[in-house]
Amino acid sequence: MLPGLSFFRLRQKSLLRGIVLAVGAFFGALGLAGFPNIHNLHGSKWEILTLVLALWGMGETARCLQRRWSLYHAGVMIFLYAELMILAAIVALLTLS
């Protein structure tokens, strides 16, 4: 295993892992809702799994916050807000009938 790659080490903090989980969950939710065909959008109960993945990604991103404010801390906060919007979009896709 590569020494600098903490993406696969679940006990270590990884900002990349959190972002990949959240964005991957968003694209998965879009695919499950039938996104490419706008006239065929529908809700799917399998999107709950993408919601759980997005929550896991948000938790991984939140682990990367530092106690003292810095520009890195501000960047992580921006990622958290973006992942909150991803969660809202997945919930909106869940409510489609």
C-alpha angles and dihedrals in degrees: 000000000000113000097221096047110096094162093098096038103091095192093059124075114256124178091187092056092053093049094046092050093050097045092043090051090050093052090044090053090049091051093048091050091055095248105171090064105056093192092056101054113143139160121253129199088220088070088079086075090055089050090054090048091051090050090050090050091050090051091051090051092048090054088064094063115116125219095235122057117253137144089270089055090050091051092051089050090053089051090050091053090049090051089049088057089049089054091050091050092051091050089049090051089049092057095055112112 
